[in-house]
Amino acid sequence: MKTNVVVMGAGESGIGAALLAKKEGFEVFVSDERAIAEKYKAELESNHISFEENGHSDQRLFNASLIIKSPGIPEKNKMVKELRARGIEIISEIELAFRYKGSSKIAAITGSNGKTTTTALLYHICKSAGLSCAMVGNIGYSFARQVAWDPKEWYVVEISSFQLDDIKSFRPDIAVITNITEDHLDRYDYKFENYIKSKFRITENQQKEDVLIYNEDDEIIKEYLKNYLNKAHLLPISMNKKLPEGAFISNAELHLKWRSEEMNMSVEDFAVKGKHNQYNTMAASLGATVMGIRKEKIRSAVQTFESLEHRMATVGTIRGVTFINDSKATNVNSTWYALESMTQPVILILGGVDKGNDYSLIKEMVKQKVKAIVCLGVDNRKIHEALGQDVPLMLNVQSATEAVQAAFHFAEKGDVVLLSPACASFDLFKNYEDRGEQFIAAVKDL
């Protein structure tokens, strides 16, 4: 008899899980308590996967032998509690992908900040070195989708604490913890320790032949490492002290040491600037060294990496309101992906030069996640017509400063102000970089 799998949640993670489960011969059903995006519905239909939206059929879920839960669904969800009480196995999409990845290897990156850049840089190094690799997880396709559609020898996976919460056997060959700061505490009973424990799950199944790269300068990691360490080989990174093994920066020079490999490089040659990116570069370079990539390849890739500036970059948090710069989102699809990744209520800064945009593509996302729209553009009629009925507040502004001040006024503690314009920037700005920089400056001036 086929194993009966139910996927809860039909975002990128859930759809990827459904596609992989179907490929592996399971009986698959997808259930979402909200509306499913049209693009994902079309995928389910074309792959002959049954689904329901706007609510769960209790019996369908209670009869499942395995539940794959999307990371956005919290433990306090009523259905999740009932499934737990009934003893039905619940796993995450990354756990499913791990079970069916075959002999492929995994470099997995987590942390409160810097994980996206570290993931993208490690992938860039791997790609530049000619490895068969894919960048998956919180960035790019879901891990399960990649395993189902286009398997690779190496997966560079960005992983959130939510994804780690439902692993069982997931075991990366290389794990990276960039740092740990207070985040998502509403998901962890407002106990920082619960969130810390979740982050350290990345290493819980590692064996002595696996490697854990961690930030030696992060007080939280240092304090809790002994509590959660299993068997992994430890490789620290630091700016505060010289290390016999790992990576450190001394006198503006990166020193990288692993077994017989040693590499030095001036931090002036790093493509991404700023202290936080020096940590990210150390972590990615060390990961690449462990993977066996030659130092000349690493050096060259670190110099040519194009930073993810203006792409889902957290600018800062002011009075509990987080500001995210996604100025690079110059089309509706990019904004759709930005909204899809949001787990907190959003004040969306939208608008600019319309390139024939179809805002109906983000209509459902706006209904679900956005509490106010600040229109930043010369002509905002189309946005008003398409989305005016879907949010209680909509305001026109003519500058980044006005946009930030208005959004901050609408926001409450725990909200996100997201600049993800879905449009080109040429009406009020030189380009998307200028728009992003003016946004950053306006946030700093609050």
N, C-alpha and C positions, 0 to 999 in steps of 0.2 A: 504494500500500500504506500502511496506517495505521502511524504511528510507534508502536513498542512501548515503553510507559513502565512502569517498575516503581517503585513508591513503597516505600521502606524505612522501616518504623516507622509505627505506626497510632495515634498520639496525635492531638491537635487539629491539629497542623501537617500530619501525613501524610494525615489524612482530608480536610482542606481542599485539599491538593495533588491528591488523587485525584479529588475532585469537580470541580475546575477542569480537570484534564487530560481527564476524561471529557466535560465540556461542550465542550471545544475539539476533540473528535473523535478523541482518541487511544485506542489499545487500552491499557487500564489494568489493572495487577495490583498488589495490595497485599501486602507480605510483612513479617511481624513475627516476630522470634525469640522473643518472649514471647506470652502470651495477650493477645488483643485485648478491650478493654472491651466489654461487651454493648451499650451505647448506640452505640458506633462500628460494631460488627458489624451492628447493625440498619440503620444508615445505608448501609453498603456494600451490604447485601442489597437495600434498597429502591431503590438507584440502579443495581442490576445490575452491581456492580463485583466481580470475582473477588478472592479473598484467601486467604492461608494464615496460620496462627499457630503459635507454638511451634517455629519453625525456618524456615530459608530453603531453597527448592529451588534448588540451584546453577544448573542449566541454565536455569531461568526467568529468573534474574538475569543470567546470562552472555549470554543472547540479547537482552537489552534494548538498545534504541538510546539510551535516556536513563534515568538513575536519579535519582529525587528523594529525597534523604536527609534524614530527620528530624534536627533539630539535636541531639537527645540521643545520637545514635550517633557515637562518636569515630572518628578516623582510624585508630587502632590496631586497630579491629574487623577480624577476620580476613577477613570477606567484603568489606569496603571495600578492604582492601589488594589482594585478588585482582581486584576490579573495576578498581582503578587500574592494576594491572599489565597488564590486558587492554585498557586505553585506552578504556573505556566512559565516556561523559560523565556526570559527577555534578554535580547542582546542588541548591540549597536551595529550599525552598518559597517564600521571598520572591523568589528569582530568577524562578521560574515565574510568580508573581503579577505581577511587574514586566513580564514579556514580554506579558502579556495584559490589562494595565490600560487600554489604549487611551490617550486623551488626558488621563486623570485625573492629578492631581499628588500628590506625596508629600512629607510632612514626616517624616523618620525620626530617631528619638532613640536614642542608645546611651550607655553610660557604666557605670562600676562601681557607682555609687550615684546615686539620684535620677531614674533614667530613667522609672520608673513614674509618679511624681508629675508630672514635667515633661510626659510624654505625656498624662496625664489632664487636666492643667491646660490644655495647648494645645487639646486636644479640647473642653474645656468652653468656652474662649473662642470657638472656631470655631462650636460648636453655638449658643452664646448670640448670635452674630452672624448666625445664619441660614444658614451655609454648608451645602452638601450634603457631609457628611463622615462618616467612620467611624473609630473607634479600634480598631486591629487589632495583630496580632503577638503579643508576649508577654503582652498584656493584651487581654481580649475575644476575639473570634473570630480564627482565623488569617487572614492577609492573603489567601491564595488562596481561602478559603471566601467572604470578603466580595466579592471580585472575581467569583466564580462566581455568587453568589446575589443580591447587592444592590449593584451598582456605585455608587460615589459620585464626586463631582468631586475631593474631597480625601481622602487617606488619612493619618491620623496614626498612625505605626507605631513601636511599641516594639521595638527590635532588640537581640538579644544577640550576643556575639562568635561563638557557635556558628552562628547564622544567617548571619552575614557571611562565615564561612569558605568557604562554597560558592556565593558569588555570581560572576557573570561580567560581566553588563552592568548590573546593578542601579544605578540612578542617581537619588537623591532630589533634588528641586528645592531642598529645605531639609534640611540635615543638622545634627544637634546632637550634640556630645560633651560630656557633663556633667562628667566627671572620669575619671581612670584610676588605679586602685589595684590592688595584687596580688590576683588572683582567678582561680579555675579553672586554676591552674598545672598541675594534673595532666593537663589536656587539651592543654597547650602545652609538653610535655617539660620542665616545671619551669623554663622560661625566660621571665622577665617580658617580655622584648623580643618574643617570639612573640605573647603576649597583646596587647601594645601595638599591634603591626602589625595584628592582627586587628581591633581597634577602629577603627583609621584606615582600614580598607577601606571604611567608610561614605562616604568622600569620593573614593575612587580614580577613579571614573568621572564625577565632577562636572565641568561645564564652567564657563566664566567667567560665564555668566548664572545659575548656581546659587550657593547661599549655604551656607557652613559657619559655624555658630555654635559657639564653643568657649570654654572657661573659661580665661581669660588668667592666672588666679591658680594654676592647677594646674601644678606644676613639670614633671610628666611630659609633659603635653600641649605645654607651651612648648618643652621640650627636643626632642621628636620631630616637632613640626609640620613643620619644614623638610624632614625626611627623607621624609615621606609626602604632603606637600601636592601636589595636582595643579593645577587651574586655578580652583578655586572662589573666589568673593568672600568674604573673611574678615570675620566679624563677632564680635569678642570681647565677653565679659562680665567684669566685674571689681568687686571691692570695694576693691581696693588703689590704683587710680589712675583719673583722669578720662580718658575716651576721646573722640576726635573723632567716632568712629562706633561703634555697638554699644550696650551697656547697662552702666551702672555705678551703684553706690550710693555716695553721698557725703553725710555729715551726715544719715543716716537718710532720705535721699530717693533714689528711683529716677530715673535720667535715661536716657531711651531715645532714640537718634538713628539715623535711617535716611533717607538721601536728604533730602527736604524735611520729613520727619516728625520731630517732637520731642515728647516727653511726659515730664512729671514726676509723681511720685506718692509719697506718704509710705509708708515701709515699715510704718507702723502700720496702714495700710489693707489690707495683704496678709492674705488669709484664712488662709493657712498660715504658722505661726510657726517661728522657728528660723533660724539662719544658713544651714543647708543648703537650706532652702526659699526663702531669698532668692535663692540662685543658681538654683534651679529656676524661680522666678517670673520672674527676668530672662530666662532662656533661652526660656521659653514666650511671654512678652510680646513679645520680639524676633522670635521665629518668626511670631507672629500679625501683627506690623507688616509683615514682609516679605510675608506673604500678602495684604496690602492691607486688613486689618481696621482700622476707625477707632478712634482712641485712646479715645473715650468708651466704646465697646463693650469694649475691653480692660480699661479701668479698672473698669468695672462687673463684668465676669466674674471678675477677680482678687479682687474683694471678696466675691463670692458663692460661690466655689469651696469645695466640701466636701472637706476633706482625706481622704486614704486612710488615716487613722489606724486602727490595729488591723486592717489589711488587708494581709497579707503584708509587714509592715514589719520590716526587720532591726533588731534591738535592739542587737546587738553580737556580737563574737567573743571568746571567752575560752579561752585555751590551745588554740586551733585549732577550738573548737566554736562554731558559729554559732547564735544564738538568733533565731527568727522569730516575731513576734506576728501571728497571724491570728485574733484573738479574735472578729472580726466573722463568722467562719465558724460560723453558728448552724444550719446544716443539713448533711446528709451530702454533698450535691452540691458545696457550697463546699469541704468538706474533700477531696473527690475531685479537684477542680481544683488545690487546693494541693499535694496529693501528686503529681499528674501533672507539676507544674512542677519537682519536686525532682530534682536530678541527683546528690545525695550521700545516703549512708545516713541514715535519719531515726529519731529518738526522738520519738514522737508523743504529745502530751498531748491526751487525748480525754475527752469526757464532760461531763455537766451534766444539765439537765432534758430528758429524752427526750420528743420530740414525735411518738412513733410512728415512730421512725427505723428504716430498713431498712439495717443495717450491711453487709449482703451486697453492697451497691453499691460499697463500698470494699475488699471482701475481696481482690480480685486486686492492687489497688494496695498494700495492706498487705503481701501476700506478697512483692511485688517490691521494695518500697522501705523497709519499716519493720523495725527490728531490736528495738524494745521499745516497749510502750505504757504510759504512765502515765495511769491513770484518775482524772480529777479530777471527782468528783461524789459525791452522797450515796448513790445507788443505781447500781452499775455492772454488775449481773448480766447485763444484755442485751449489753453490750460483751464480757464474758467468754465468754458463750455463742456469740456470733457470730464473734469473732476470736481467741479463746483458743488455738485450734489453729494459728494462722497466724504467731505470733511466739514466740520462745523466752522472752521476759520480759514479764510484765504485773504491774503493781503498783497498788494503790489508795492514793490520798492524799486529804486533806481541805482542803488550802489551796494557794494559788499558790506559796508558799515551799517547801512540801514537794515539790510537783510539779517545780519548777525544780531543787531539790537532788537529787532522785531521778534526773531526766533527765540531769543533769550527771554523776552517778555512773555511769550506764549508757553515756554517750557516750565516744567516742574522738576524737582529733584528726581533723578532716576530716568529722565528722558534723554533722548539723543537728538542733537541738531545735526542733520545730515545735509551737507552741500553735495547734491548729486543731480546736476542740472538737466540731463537728458538732451542738452542742446549745445550747439556751438556758442562761442563766447564773444563773437566779434561786434555785437551791438554796444556793449558797455566796457569790454576789456580787449587787450591786445590778442590774447590767446588763453587757453585753459590754464596755463601756468600762472599768468598774470591774475586771472580770476582766483585761483587757489591761494596765491600769495596775498592778495588783498583780503581774502577770507581769513587767513591765518593772522594777519596784522590786526584785523578787526576784532578777532577773538582775544588776542593779547591785550587789546585796548579796553576790554570790558571792565 
